[in-house]
Amino acid sequence: MGLAASVLFAKSGHKVYATVRSLDRVDQLRKASDELDISILEQDVRSTESVSKSISEVLKQEGHIDVIVCNAGKGYIRTIEQADEDEIKDVFDTNLLGIIRCIKAVIPSMRERKSGHIIAISSVGGLVGQPFNEIYCASKFAVEGLLESMATYVTPEFNIHFSLIEPGGISTNFSSQVIESIGKTGGIYDDAYKPALERYIGGSQNRSSEDVYQTAEEVAEVILGCIESENPPLRMRTSPWAEKFCNLKTQLDSTGNQGVKETIETMMR
């Protein structure tokens, strides 16, 4: 999705700095950068030093950053009972602390200019808890709370906007991705949770027929619309399926903007 977004942004006239964890694995991005206004920088969001270095390089080259899209993420499918503590820390280190590091690095310059837009790629899993995804969903719920909280005082004081992009899923073979993810952490355990996990995986075919998944390019179009909006929303689902799935959580305030406004009126005046 990061590749699709970088290409779309550049085609739309934006100067793009695309960051990757390793410069050894950027063939597609290098090809795109040869044809478009895309610069490639190395960045590992798990490292404060790496994040600071890459943000400083952009500021050195451009003098400012208008928009940052925090896209790095890590999925994890395990019950809390099965989950290894180091694996849990790794999920939060990428999904939550990675975003915090990026915001800490970029916000001082945005605050000084009183202009900027911070976008985090969240998920419907940041609004609705899902089976066997409690660790992943917890990290995304935390990201949602982080940006929502900052929007209540940073936006009105410094004109820095915050947005959460909430896809349902990016086009993949769901079952194979689930199996691959579980396989990396020891496979499907023959324990009390196995029947429920098999039902979860087995239902993937039905979920695929319900338009759960979008292409990376379709999600990138939503992000671009958010970037170019004069009054960007706090929250944006990226598909009709995502809207339906989150409806009970969002029907009273689909963008999140009203909730932020009422919080400001309650706690800042």
N, C-alpha and C positions, 0 to 999 in steps of 0.2 A: 504494500500500500504506500509505503514511503516513496518508492520509485515512481509509482503512478502519480502521486501527488506532486512530486518534484517536476516531472515532465509537464503536467497540466499547468502548474503555476508558471513555469517558464514560458510555455506556449501562450499564456494569457498576458505576458508582458512583465512579469515580476522577475526581479533578480533573486535567484535561489542559491542558498548554501545548503547542500545536502550532506548530512553527517552519517557516517557508517562506523561500525565498531572496528572493522579491520579493512585497511586499504587493499588487502590481497583479494577481496571478494566483491569487486565492484565493476565487473565487466559491462553489464547492462547500463549502469549509471555512467560509466566513462563514455560509452557510445552516445548516450543522450547528451552528455556535457559537451561533446564535440560539436553537436548540432545546435544546442540551445545555451542560454545564459545560466548555466549551472556550474557552481564551483563545489568541489568535493573536499570535505574535511573529515579527519578521523575523530571520533568521539565515542567514548564508552560511558553511558549514563550512570554506571555503577561507580565511577571514579570522579570525585570532586575536582581533582587536578585536570583530568581530561576534559570535563565539561567547561571549566573555567578557561582552559587554554583555547578551545574551539570558539567559544563566545567572544573571547578577547580578540581573536584573529579576525572575526567578522567586524567587530567594532573598529578595529584598526584599519581595515580595508574600506569600510563604508561610513563609519562615524556614528551609525545608529542601526537599530534593528526595529523594523515596523511590526513584524509578526514572528512568533515562534510557534511551531507545531511540534508538540511533544508526542512522538509516535511510537517510541520503543516500548515493547510490551512482552510479557511472558505468560503463557497459559499454564495451568496446572490442574490436573484432575486426580484428586485423592481425597478420601475422607479425612477429617481432622484426626481421627483415631489412627489412621495409617500414616499420616504425613510425617516426614522426617523434618526436624526443626531447622536444619541447614537449608533444606529445599524451601521451606516456608520463608526463611529469611531472604533467600535468593529471589523469590517472587516479589516480595515487598521492596527489596533493594532496587529492582528494575522498575516495577510498576508504579510505586509511590515515591521512594526516595530519589529515583532517577528524575522524576518530574520536579520534585522539590529542588534538586541541585540545579536543574535548568532554570527554574524561576529565580532562584537566588542569584544566579549568574547574570541574568538578563534584566531583572527588574530595576536595578539602580539607574541604568542609563535611560530606561523608559520613564522612570519617575522624574528624572531631571528634565526630560523633554515634555513631560505630561502628555505622553502619547504612546500607545502600544496595544497589542492584542496578543494574549497568551491563550493558546488552544491546546487542549489535551485530548488525545484519542482515548475515550473511555469505552463504554460498552453498555448494552442493555443489562449486562451483568453488574453494572454500577448502580442500577436501580432495582433490579429484581434478582433475588437469590435463586440459584439453580442447583439441581442435584449434582453432587460430587464436585462442585465448583466453589465450595465455600471459601477456600483460601484465595482463589482468583477473585471471586466476587468481593471478598473483604478488602482486597487491595484496591479494587475499582470503586467501591463505596467510599473508601478513604480519599481517593482522588476527587470524587464528586464533592465531598465535604470540604476539601482543601480549597478548590476553586470557588465554590459557593460562598465560603466564608470570606475569602479575599475580595470577592465582588462587592461585598457589603460596605467596604470602606476604601479600598484601593481605587475602585472605579470612580466614585464620586469625588474623591480627593485629588486623584492624579490622572484621570481620564485614560486609565489602562483597562481594557475590556478583557473579560474571561469567558471562554466558551468550552463546553464539553461536547464532543462528537460521540454519538452512541449508536454504533452499528449493531445489527443482529449477528452477522457473521460474514466473513469474506469467503468467496467461492473456494471450496475445497471439497474433497471427499471426506465427509465428517467422520465416518467410522474409522477410516485409515488414520486420520489425524488423532483421533482419540486413542486408538491402539498404540500409535507411535509415541504419544505423550506418556501413556501409562508404561509402555515398554522401557522408556528411558529411566524410569524410577522403580524398576523391579517387576514389571508385568502385573497381570491381574492376579490378585491374591485369592487363594482358595479359602475364603473366610466367610463370615456371616453376611458381608456386604455383596458377595459375588452375584447372587441372583438379581439384586436390584441394579447393579452396575450393568449386567448383561441386558436387562430390560432397557436401560438408558441408551446403551449402544445400539441395541436392536431397533429402537424407535427412530434412528437417524434417517431411515428411508422416508418415513412419513414426514419428518420435519423438512427434509429436502424438497418435498413436493409442495410445501406451504410457502415457498418463496422466502425462506429464512435467509438465504445467502445472496450476496451481491458481488459484483466484480470489484476489484480494487479501484478501477477507473470510475465506477459509479459512486463509490464513497468519496473519492477525490473531488468529484464535482460538488458534492455537498460541502466539503471543507472549503473549496474555493468560494462557493456562495456565502459561506459564513465570513470568510476573510473580506469579501467585497461588500458586505452589508453595512449600511450606515449606522444601524443600531443592532449589532450582533446579539443573538440570544445567548443566555447562559447555557441552555441545553438544546441540542438538535439530534433527533433520531434521523437515521439515514434511509429508511424505507417504510412502506406501509406496514409490513410485518412487524418491524421494530416498534412502530407507533401502537399497533394493536397489543403487542406483548406487554408494553409498559403502561397501558391505558389506565389501569387502576391507580397507578402511582402518579400519573401526569395529567389526568383529565381536568383537574381544577386549575392547573398552571402548566401548560404544555411546554413553554419555553423556560420556565424557572424565573423569568424576570419579575413577575408579580411578587413571588416569595421574597426575592432580594429587596424589592421596594418596601414591602411591609416590614421586613427585618430592620431596614435602615430607619423607618419611621418609628419603630418600637424601641430601638436600642441606641440610636445615634442622635436623637433629638430630645 
